[in-house]
């Protein structure tokens, strides 16, 4: 966390160059971005991160469960971390993530469409409703990879469910659509899991919650459930 900008910015504009993010939140410190190799003008060189997530849409169930668990862990890491920076993903689709060819680790490819909020500064400045939990609104649009958000609100609240919403709606749940497909990464689960109904219920509540603040709890339980499923299939 070596950027001189970090302690001075209330909310970092997402139009900063890609290199800003991958240098400020480096992969060797555990952040889910590609490793920065260098830059020349507007060209940024990063390490090869593998095939895009879309390539795994019809992978074996065991692999998809592991990838889904990693995606939810990324959502949690970017939302809550020891550095008190929230990194909000503004463009979430199957093409904006990749999977490492050796370690199978999920990496964010599109580091430009990220909004970074400094929670410490939000607490210090106390903008209106800063301590009120913010629930993102489900966007049932007719296009692919839709997301509904307010940059102003993301930059002015400490507790926000945006990343859970983005991952669940656009990648994991039955609401996810991409390249003419539907059903999300966790489509067609094994019969016993489908019959149990817990996975579908958690995905639905995470994408389009019926209870107030329901997405926060659903995301937590979904992470735990996917971890359990992932351990069971390994």
C-alpha positions in Angstrom: 0.0 0.0 0.0 2.6 2.5 -1.1 0.6 5.1 -3.0 1.1 8.7 -1.8 -2.4 9.5 -3.1 -4.2 7.2 -0.8 -4.3 9.1 2.5 -5.3 12.3 0.6 -8.2 11.1 -1.5 -11.8 10.8 -0.3 -12.8 8.8 -3.4 -10.4 7.9 -6.2 -11.8 8.5 -9.6 -12.1 5.4 -11.7 -10.7 7.2 -14.7 -7.2 6.9 -13.4 -4.9 4.7 -15.5 -5.0 1.0 -15.0 -1.4 1.1 -13.8 -2.5 3.2 -10.8 -4.7 0.4 -9.4 -2.4 -2.5 -10.1 0.6 -0.6 -8.5 -1.4 0.7 -5.6 -3.0 -2.6 -4.8 -0.3 -5.1 -6.0 -0.9 -8.8 -6.5 2.1 -9.7 -4.3 0.2 -8.2 -1.4 -2.8 -10.4 -2.0 -4.9 -8.2 -4.2 -6.7 -9.9 -7.1 -5.1 -7.9 -9.9 -2.6 -8.8 -12.5 1.1 -8.2 -11.7 2.4 -4.9 -12.9 5.5 -5.3 -15.1 6.0 -1.8 -16.5 4.6 0.9 -18.8 5.5 2.9 -21.9 3.3 5.9 -22.5 -0.3 4.7 -22.3 0.7 1.1 -22.7 0.7 -1.0 -19.5 2.4 -4.4 -19.3 1.1 -7.0 -16.9 1.7 -10.7 -16.5 -0.4 -13.2 -18.4 -3.3 -14.0 -16.1 -5.0 -16.9 -18.1 -8.2 -17.4 -19.9 -11.2 -15.3 -19.3 -13.8 -16.5 -16.8 -16.2 -17.0 -19.7 -14.2 -20.0 -20.8 -15.2 -21.8 -17.7 -19.0 -21.2 -18.0 -19.5 -24.9 -18.9 -16.6 -26.3 -16.8 -17.3 -29.2 -14.5 -19.4 -28.3 -11.5 -16.5 -28.7 -9.1 -14.5 -26.1 -10.9 -17.4 -23.7 -11.2 -18.1 -24.0 -7.4 -14.4 -23.1 -6.7 -14.5 -20.1 -9.0 -17.8 -18.9 -7.5 -16.3 -19.1 -4.0 -13.2 -17.2 -5.2 -15.5 -14.5 -6.7 -17.4 -14.0 -3.5 -14.1 -13.9 -1.6 -12.9 -11.2 -3.9 -16.2 -9.2 -3.3 -15.5 -9.5 0.4 -11.9 -8.5 0.2 -12.6 -5.5 -1.9 -15.4 -4.4 0.4 -13.8 -5.0 3.8 -10.0 -5.1 4.3 -7.5 -4.0 6.9 -6.5 -1.0 4.8 -9.9 0.6 5.1 -10.3 1.1 1.3 -13.4 -0.1 -0.5 -12.8 -1.0 -4.1 -16.1 -1.1 -6.0 -16.3 -3.0 -9.3 -18.3 -0.9 -11.7 -18.2 -3.2 -14.8 -18.7 -6.9 -13.9 -19.0 -9.5 -16.7 -17.5 -12.8 -17.6 -14.9 -11.0 -19.7 -13.6 -8.9 -16.9 -12.1 -11.8 -14.9 -9.5 -14.4 -15.8 -8.4 -17.7 -14.3 -4.7 -18.4 -13.7 -3.5 -21.4 -15.8 -1.4 -22.9 -13.0 -3.0 -22.0 -9.7 -6.6 -21.5 -10.9 -6.8 -18.2 -9.1 -9.4 -15.7 -10.2 -8.0 -12.3 -11.2 -9.7 -9.0 -12.1 -8.8 -8.1 -15.7 -10.6 -4.7 -16.0 -8.9 -2.7 -13.4 -9.9 0.6 -14.9 -13.6 0.4 -14.0 -13.0 0.5 -10.2 -14.0 3.1 -7.7 -11.9 3.4 -4.6 -13.4 4.9 -1.4 -11.4 5.8 1.7 -13.5 4.7 4.6 -11.3 6.5 7.1 -11.9 9.8 5.4 -15.6 9.1 5.1 -15.7 8.6 8.9 -13.7 11.8 9.4 -15.8 13.9 7.1 -19.1 12.4 8.0 -21.1 13.2 4.9 -24.9 12.9 5.1 -26.0 9.3 6.0 -22.4 8.2 6.0 -23.1 5.5 8.7 -26.4 4.2 7.1 -25.9 0.9 5.4 -26.4 1.2 1.7 -28.3 -1.4 -0.3 -27.7 -1.5 -4.1 -30.9 -1.7 -6.2 -31.4 -4.8 -8.3 -31.4 -3.9 -12.0 -33.7 -6.2 -14.0 -32.8 -4.6 -17.4 -33.0 -6.2 -20.8 -29.3 -5.9 -21.5 -26.3 -8.0 -20.4 -24.2 -7.2 -17.4 -26.3 -4.4 -16.1 -25.5 -2.7 -12.8 -27.2 0.1 -11.0 -25.1 2.4 -8.7 -24.5 5.9 -7.6 -20.8 6.9 -7.5 -21.7 9.7 -5.0 -23.3 7.3 -2.6 -20.5 4.7 -3.0 -18.0 7.5 -2.0 -20.0 8.6 1.0 -21.0 5.4 2.8 -18.9 3.1 5.0 -21.1 0.0 4.7 -22.1 -0.9 1.1 -23.2 -4.1 -0.5 -22.3 -3.2 -4.1 -19.7 -5.8 -4.8 -21.9 -8.6 -3.5 -24.7 -7.4 -5.6 -22.5 -7.0 -8.7 -21.0 -10.5 -8.5 -24.2 -12.3 -7.6 -26.4 -10.5 -10.2 -24.0 -10.5 -13.1 -22.0 -13.7 -12.6 -23.5 -16.3 -10.2 -27.3 -16.1 -10.0 -30.0 -17.0 -12.5 -30.3 -13.4 -13.4 -26.8 -13.4 -15.0 -26.9 -13.2 -18.8 -23.9 -13.2 -21.1 -23.4 -13.9 -24.8 -26.9 -15.3 -25.1 -26.7 -17.6 -22.0 -28.5 -17.4 -18.8 -28.4 -19.1 -15.4 -25.0 -17.7 -14.2 -21.8 -19.6 -13.5 -23.7 -21.9 -11.1 -26.2 -23.1 -13.6 -27.4 -26.7 -13.6 -26.2 -27.8 -10.1 -26.2 -31.5 -9.2 -29.7 -32.9 -8.4 -29.1 -33.1 -4.6 -28.1 -29.4 -4.4 -30.9 -28.3 -6.6 -33.4 -30.3 -4.5 -32.0 -28.8 -1.3 -32.7 -25.3 -2.6 -30.3 -23.5 -0.3 -27.9 -22.4 -3.0 -30.7 -21.0 -5.2 -32.2 -19.2 -2.2 -28.9 -17.6 -1.2 -28.1 -16.5 -4.8 -31.6 -15.0 -5.2 -31.3 -13.1 -1.9 -27.8 -11.9 -2.8 -28.9 -10.7 -6.2 -32.3 -9.4 -5.4 -32.9 -9.3 -1.7 -36.4 -9.5 -0.3 -35.4 -8.5 3.3 -34.0 -5.3 4.4 -30.2 -5.6 4.4 -30.7 -9.2 3.3 -27.9 -9.1 0.8 -25.3 -8.6 3.5 -26.3 -11.7 5.3 -26.9 -13.7 2.2 -23.5 -12.9 0.9 -21.9 -14.0 4.2 -23.9 -17.3 4.1 -23.2 -17.8 0.4 -19.4 -17.5 0.9 -19.6 -20.1 3.7 -21.8 -22.4 1.8 -19.6 -22.2 -1.3 -16.5 -22.9 0.8 -18.3 -26.0 2.2 -19.3 -27.2 -1.3 -15.8 -26.5 -2.6 -14.2 -28.5 0.2 -16.6 -31.4 -0.3 -15.8 -31.7 -4.0 -12.1 -31.5 -3.7 
